[in-house]
Amino acid sequence: LGWDFPVLVIPKANPAGIAMGQRKPAWLTSGSIGADDLFADEIERGREVALFLDLHEDEKATMPYLFGYGSREIPIMLRNAMYGIGVEFPKSIRKWWSKKIQAVNTIEGIIWDDDDASVDARLECKCGIVLETPIAWPLVHRVSLQCFVISQVPALYERLCEPTATGA
């Protein structure tokens, strides 16, 4: 992508499965690729990351949603950009998301600082964002939204590095 700043994007940890509508490979015993210790250790090894973006799929979701770690401003900036292209977010994910539902802090489509032991929660960075897109969406729609999110990375990183940015 030609970026000269410390950003880490996990575009698809399971591309073949995603294309077939499967969130995780059959060999994975944990709930997500990001919770797999070997995967997390490799991602964390020797990296200095300011902005972390993880593109996920959710087999139960009916609408996309985000996880935000660290900076509050940057995930909100991304969500607002997504609103600008017509993306709608759930007010609540209780209908399909059951784990730790009482402890989940969801505000307008963003779940904040969920500590689920995944690499997303473990990686030390100024800002981490996970985009969850519904597996029920056609692949072209999921990929289009993910491409849009990736196109926002330079602006998100620039804002993250401004002295007045929250979390910078």
N, C-alpha and C positions, 0 to 999 in steps of 0.2 A: 504493500500500500504506500510505501515511500515515506512513512511518518518518521520523524527524527526526534521523537519524544517517548518517554517510558510508559507505553500503554500495552496492556495484554488483552487480546481478544481470543476467546475460545469460541470459534465459529460453530462447530458441531462436533461433539465428542463421539457421536454415534451416527454418522451420515447415512449409512446404508439402512439402519433401523428407522431413522427419522423418515426417510423416503417411503418406507413400508408402513408407516404409522405406528412404529414401536419406539417408545421413549428411551429404553435402555437395552443393551445387548443381553442375550440370554445368559452369558457367563457371569454377569454382575450380580452379586448377592446382596449388596446394599441398595438403598432406595434410589441413589443417583450416582452417576459417574463422578460427580464432584465430591462425593463422600468416600470414594475409593482411595485408600491410603497411598497406594503406589502412584496413582494419577496426581493426587494432591502434592505428594513429595516432589514429583518431577516439576510441577507447575511452580512450586514455591522455591525451588533450589536456585539460590544466588540471584534472584531477580529483585530489582528495585523498580517497583511499579507505582505510578501515581494514579493511573486510571485503569480499572479492570472491568472488562465487559464480557459477560458469559451469556451466550445465546442458547436458550433451553426450549424445550417443548413440554407441554403438560397434557397428559392424556384425558384429564377430566375437565379441564377449563373450557368455558364457552367464549371467553374474551381474553385478550392478552392482559398481563399484569407485570409489574416490576418488583424486584427486591432491591433495596438501597442499603448500602453499607458506608459508614463514614459520613462524608459530606451530604447534607440534606439538599442543598441548592442544585447540585448537578443532576441527580435523578429527577427532580422536579422540572428542571430545564428540559431534559429529554422527554419526560411525559408531556409537557406542554407543546413541544415540537410535534409529538405524535398526535396530540389533540388537533394541531394545526392541519394535519393531512387527513383528518376525519376518523382517527382511531378512537374507539370508545373503551373505557375501562370500567370494571365492575366496582360498585360501591362496597360490595362485600364478596368474599370468596367462600363464605361458609357453605354455600350450596354444594360445592365440589371438593373443598380442601378440608380434610378431617384432622390431620396431625396437629397437635398442640393448638387447636383452634382457639381456645380461651386465651392463649398467650400471644397470639398473632396481632400485631399492631398494623392494621391496614388503613391507609388514608388515601382516598381517591386513586386506587389502583396501584399503590406502592406499599409493599410490606417492608417495614423498617427493622434493620439489625436483627434478623432472625438467626439465632445461633443454633444451626442444625448440624454442625461439625463438617459441613461441606467446605470445599476449597474457597468458595465464595465468602464464607464467614471467617475462614482461617487466614486468608491472604492479607498481609499488612500493606495497605495502600491508602491514599487520601480518599479515594472514592471507588466503590465497587458497585456495579449494576448488573443485575441478572434480568434478562428479558425472557418471559415465559409466553410462548405463543400456543394456541390450542392445536393439538394434533388433528382435531376434527376439521380444521381449515384445510382447504386445498394446499398442496405443497407450494404452488406458485405464490399464494397469498402470504404464507409464512416466510418464505424466502424474500419476498418483496419488502415485508416489514423489517426483517433482519438487515437487509441491504440499506434501507433507509436509516436504521439505527447506526449502522457502521458509518454512513455518510456524515453523521452528526459528531463523530468522535473528535475531529479537529476543533470544532467550536466548543465542545464540552471540555476538552483539555485546556484550551486557551482560557476559558472562564475559571476553571479549577486553579489555574496558576496565577490569576490576578490576585493582588494583595487583599482586595476587599471581598473576595469570594469566601463564603461560609465553608469552613472545613479545609481551607488551603493553608 
